[in-house]
């Protein structure tokens, strides 16, 4: 058999509201970038992640219709890429049938790779998705001279969704469902695709080497592995895992799933979120330098109250997020797990004793606490220069994006965190970018909470400590010694504390007894820790919080609280 016909699939999905009116777009490229097929369809009310998976499924089906044998899938959804590469588990029930259907489609090809790309490199599929949400479903396939593979009957025609056998509008597709159709855009017909593309009946050999010093999972050898969809005897996932971490689970068999699978490769990096093309080793923060990324828009939604549990607004990955992928997302990680390894993904977990105990037995606290995961945003150009950075809307640097991605993976691995875990963010761009990285890792959504915004430093915004002291020496000294004194044109720490207290109260009312991620800034996070510790304002000057650091506080319904973690940056090592 000759070389398999190689195509590239780019797919995207979107939801205006998350959940809200949703749609997907997919495009198949042949050699030289020739457009071979386009698909786009509105799918009713759904989430971003459902739409992303529907786009992937449509793109794979289009590639199969063309008779392709080898497929490179490129998407800007890190969640889908990591889950399909086998490095992250599919936690959300609504995602599992979609992931299973996509995996089943990969078995029809001789090889499939999954690669994350920035949103800026996925504009074709993004345009199709938006066109679908605007009401223009299209399925177009190029004429392929010399190809005996059957082309779709609706080639070059717009096709209503009711006639194409797709899953019901707004519902996740299930394995075996017909391909969603739709799409628009110019279609080229000047490229042919050959017919020697039948999938191999035997599984290709496993090519993913076990990382040095790591224990290979059962899935890496083709044996059964709980929660994975690759079949027994199928090729192992070949995405390279970083040294010192457990090999991915994918490659094993789930019950009743025995069809041979194609080799599925994911491009992983041994460094934490290094931008594409950058030479860096894990932990070498100074080598992450790259231009500052723009801030993408974020949906805004009110925090639900106890009587009005509104659905959080949607989020998507920030443009310019690093293409480096984490190596694995271990099954059932807990807070007591070891620190992440150098590759940025969680390290192998070592049992060291019983799970963490509840402080209620020592304090007499009653009820189920609301656990608040406090994450400071990643690095910005202002933080590099150590300047007062309050209401100025500055973006994350390349290192800041990498820090946010690493923190997102850390949080996603914590016990009790899943796609339903609320993610609350300050309205400023640097926190929204960081929150989106968390949402990409967990599959969740971001809600903007205005009270989480940083202190307004007024006339000192953008100045260094020395510059502010030289400009207003008397005021600066009083400001440092009295939390009721505001900066020129700004707000005092006392005012900030009142605002943060309101934020705490809203969180406890809207998410009582749940785990909540709060992405904010130094002063609000210190304020929330101050409330949990029931201490005075001196904590503002005696507590240090690093960029992208994680702290954890639990608030009990009887008024008690417990601080479980402060300024942890082990995920950045």
ZIFENSUL-V455417 format. One record per helix or strand of 3 or more residues. SS is the DSSP state (@ for helix, = for strand). FROM is the first residue (numbers start at 1). LEN is the number of residues. If there is no record, write none. Layout:
BEGIN
ss->SS from->FROM len->LEN
ss->SS from->FROM len->LEN
END
This chain:
BEGIN
ss->= from->6 len->11
ss->= from->20 len->10
ss->@ from->31 len->3
ss->= from->35 len->12
ss->@ from->48 len->18
ss->= from->70 len->6
ss->@ from->78 len->8
ss->@ from->93 len->14
ss->= from->111 len->6
ss->@ from->119 len->3
ss->@ from->123 len->11
ss->= from->138 len->4
ss->@ from->161 len->3
ss->@ from->218 len->4
ss->= from->263 len->4
ss->@ from->285 len->4
ss->@ from->360 len->4
ss->= from->370 len->7
ss->@ from->381 len->4
ss->@ from->398 len->15
ss->= from->422 len->4
ss->@ from->429 len->14
ss->= from->446 len->3
ss->@ from->450 len->3
ss->@ from->458 len->3
ss->@ from->465 len->7
ss->@ from->473 len->9
ss->@ from->493 len->18
ss->= from->515 len->6
ss->@ from->522 len->12
ss->@ from->539 len->4
ss->= from->550 len->6
ss->= from->561 len->8
ss->@ from->570 len->3
END
